[in-house]
Amino acid sequence: MSEQTASSPNLRLEFHPHFLIRHAHLQTIVPTILPGNAPAVERAEKAMILDAGEGIRLEGRYSGQPESRAKGLVLLLHGWLGSVYSNYILSLGEYLYRQGYAIFRLNLRDHGDTHHLNPGPFRSDRLDEAT
């Protein structure tokens, strides 16, 4: 592979995991069992309930920046069976928060501790509620 710079339109970065976690399954499992490290983004968070229409409510956690520091707002959506407190969401949120971005971590319907917000069973074909 030829050496490329960050300004190159065809930039390819190669990921080389630590030799103890080279297996893809381990890369998925290990972050879910290790404690997260996101003190700043969690310390700054405010719980918010969003009305998605038709009686549907979604919960999110907003970590704002002072206006003088704010570079923008980043919306983080977790994966299947995740939540706003999944380690990968907290880690990414912490990194972006320390870079100066406001962070909004959104729980999809009935994920995390939000089952009480909506009547009826969860159906995965309703995930468009967040869009």
C-alpha positions as a Markdown table, in Angstrom:
| # | Residue | x | y | z |
|---|---|---|---|---|
| 1 | Met | 0.0 | 0.0 | 0.0 |
| 2 | Ser | 1.4 | 3.4 | -0.9 |
| 3 | Glu | 1.8 | 6.1 | 1.7 |
| 4 | Gln | -1.1 | 8.5 | 1.7 |
| 5 | Thr | -1.8 | 11.8 | 3.5 |
| 6 | Ala | -4.9 | 12.9 | 5.3 |
| 7 | Ser | -5.7 | 15.2 | 2.4 |
| 8 | Ser | -5.8 | 12.3 | -0.1 |
| 9 | Pro | -9.3 | 11.5 | -1.4 |
| 10 | Asn | -8.5 | 7.8 | -1.4 |
| 11 | Leu | -7.3 | 7.6 | 2.2 |
| 12 | Arg | -7.2 | 4.1 | 3.6 |
| 13 | Leu | -6.4 | 3.5 | 7.2 |
| 14 | Glu | -5.6 | 0.0 | 8.4 |
| 15 | Phe | -6.8 | -1.1 | 11.8 |
| 16 | His | -4.5 | -3.4 | 13.7 |
| 17 | Pro | -6.0 | -4.5 | 17.0 |
| 18 | His | -4.0 | -5.6 | 20.0 |
| 19 | Phe | -2.8 | -9.2 | 19.5 |
| 20 | Leu | -5.0 | -10.4 | 22.4 |
| 21 | Ile | -8.2 | -9.2 | 20.8 |
| 22 | Arg | -7.6 | -9.8 | 17.1 |
| 23 | His | -10.7 | -12.1 | 16.8 |
| 24 | Ala | -13.7 | -10.1 | 15.7 |
| 25 | His | -16.0 | -11.7 | 18.2 |
| 26 | Leu | -13.7 | -10.6 | 21.0 |
| 27 | Gln | -13.7 | -7.1 | 19.7 |
| 28 | Thr | -17.5 | -7.2 | 20.1 |
| 29 | Ile | -17.6 | -8.8 | 23.5 |
| 30 | Val | -14.8 | -7.2 | 25.4 |
| 31 | Pro | -16.2 | -3.6 | 25.3 |
| 32 | Thr | -19.5 | -4.8 | 26.6 |
| 33 | Ile | -18.0 | -6.3 | 29.8 |
| 34 | Leu | -15.3 | -3.7 | 30.6 |
| 35 | Pro | -16.4 | -0.6 | 32.5 |
| 36 | Gly | -16.8 | 2.5 | 30.5 |
| 37 | Asn | -14.8 | 5.7 | 31.1 |
| 38 | Ala | -17.0 | 8.7 | 30.3 |
| 39 | Pro | -17.0 | 11.0 | 33.3 |
| 40 | Ala | -17.3 | 14.3 | 31.4 |
| 41 | Val | -20.2 | 13.4 | 29.1 |
| 42 | Glu | -22.1 | 11.7 | 31.9 |
| 43 | Arg | -21.5 | 14.6 | 34.4 |
| 44 | Ala | -22.9 | 17.1 | 31.9 |
| 45 | Glu | -25.9 | 15.0 | 30.8 |
| 46 | Lys | -29.5 | 16.1 | 31.1 |
| 47 | Ala | -32.3 | 13.6 | 30.6 |
| 48 | Met | -34.9 | 14.5 | 28.0 |
| 49 | Ile | -38.1 | 12.9 | 26.8 |
| 50 | Leu | -38.9 | 13.5 | 23.2 |
| 51 | Asp | -42.4 | 13.3 | 21.8 |
| 52 | Ala | -42.2 | 11.3 | 18.5 |
| 53 | Gly | -45.9 | 11.7 | 17.7 |
| 54 | Glu | -48.8 | 9.3 | 18.0 |
| 55 | Gly | -48.2 | 8.9 | 21.7 |
| 56 | Ile | -44.7 | 7.7 | 21.3 |
| 57 | Arg | -42.0 | 9.0 | 23.7 |
| 58 | Leu | -38.3 | 8.5 | 23.4 |
| 59 | Glu | -35.7 | 9.2 | 26.0 |
| 60 | Gly | -32.3 | 10.8 | 25.4 |
| 61 | Arg | -29.4 | 12.2 | 27.2 |
| 62 | Tyr | -28.1 | 15.7 | 26.2 |
| 63 | Ser | -24.5 | 16.8 | 27.1 |
| 64 | Gly | -24.2 | 20.4 | 26.0 |
| 65 | Gln | -21.1 | 22.6 | 25.6 |
| 66 | Pro | -20.7 | 26.2 | 26.5 |
| 67 | Glu | -21.7 | 28.3 | 23.4 |
| 68 | Ser | -18.1 | 29.6 | 23.1 |
| 69 | Arg | -16.8 | 26.0 | 22.8 |
| 70 | Ala | -19.5 | 24.3 | 20.8 |
| 71 | Lys | -18.4 | 22.9 | 17.4 |
| 72 | Gly | -21.8 | 21.3 | 16.7 |
| 73 | Leu | -24.2 | 18.7 | 17.8 |
| 74 | Val | -23.6 | 14.9 | 17.4 |
| 75 | Leu | -26.5 | 12.5 | 17.6 |
| 76 | Leu | -25.5 | 9.0 | 18.8 |
| 77 | Leu | -27.7 | 6.0 | 18.2 |
| 78 | His | -27.0 | 2.7 | 19.8 |
| 79 | Gly | -27.1 | -0.7 | 18.1 |
| 80 | Trp | -29.5 | -3.6 | 18.6 |
| 81 | Leu | -30.3 | -4.2 | 22.3 |
| 82 | Gly | -28.0 | -1.3 | 23.3 |
| 83 | Ser | -28.8 | 1.9 | 25.1 |
| 84 | Val | -27.4 | 5.4 | 25.8 |
| 85 | Tyr | -25.2 | 3.7 | 28.5 |
| 86 | Ser | -23.6 | 1.1 | 26.2 |
| 87 | Asn | -19.8 | 1.4 | 26.6 |
| 88 | Tyr | -19.2 | 2.1 | 22.9 |
| 89 | Ile | -21.8 | 5.0 | 23.0 |
| 90 | Leu | -20.3 | 6.4 | 26.2 |
| 91 | Ser | -16.7 | 6.1 | 24.9 |
| 92 | Leu | -17.5 | 7.8 | 21.6 |
| 93 | Gly | -19.6 | 10.4 | 23.3 |
| 94 | Glu | -16.8 | 11.1 | 25.7 |
| 95 | Tyr | -14.2 | 11.5 | 22.9 |
| 96 | Leu | -16.5 | 13.8 | 20.9 |
| 97 | Tyr | -17.5 | 15.8 | 24.0 |
| 98 | Arg | -13.8 | 16.4 | 24.8 |
| 99 | Gln | -13.3 | 17.6 | 21.2 |
| 100 | Gly | -15.9 | 20.3 | 21.8 |
| 101 | Tyr | -19.1 | 18.8 | 20.4 |
| 102 | Ala | -22.5 | 18.7 | 22.2 |
| 103 | Ile | -23.7 | 15.2 | 22.4 |
| 104 | Phe | -27.3 | 13.8 | 22.3 |
| 105 | Arg | -27.5 | 10.0 | 23.0 |
| 106 | Leu | -30.9 | 8.7 | 22.0 |
| 107 | Asn | -32.5 | 5.5 | 23.3 |
| 108 | Leu | -34.6 | 3.8 | 20.7 |
| 109 | Arg | -38.1 | 2.8 | 21.7 |
| 110 | Asp | -38.1 | 0.4 | 24.7 |
| 111 | His | -34.3 | 0.3 | 24.9 |
| 112 | Gly | -32.4 | 0.9 | 28.1 |
| 113 | Asp | -34.7 | 1.7 | 31.0 |
| 114 | Thr | -37.6 | 3.2 | 28.8 |
| 115 | His | -40.2 | 0.4 | 28.7 |
| 116 | His | -42.5 | 2.4 | 30.9 |
| 117 | Leu | -42.7 | 5.3 | 28.3 |
| 118 | Asn | -44.8 | 3.5 | 25.7 |
| 119 | Pro | -47.7 | 1.1 | 25.9 |
| 120 | Gly | -47.7 | -2.1 | 23.9 |
| 121 | Pro | -44.9 | -4.4 | 22.9 |
| 122 | Phe | -41.8 | -3.3 | 21.1 |
| 123 | Arg | -41.7 | -4.0 | 17.4 |
| 124 | Ser | -38.5 | -3.6 | 15.5 |
| 125 | Asp | -40.3 | -2.4 | 12.3 |
| 126 | Arg | -41.1 | 0.8 | 14.2 |
| 127 | Leu | -37.5 | 2.0 | 14.5 |
| 128 | Asp | -38.2 | 4.8 | 12.0 |
| 129 | Glu | -39.7 | 6.7 | 14.9 |
| 130 | Ala | -36.3 | 8.1 | 15.6 |
| 131 | Thr | -35.9 | 9.6 | 12.1 |
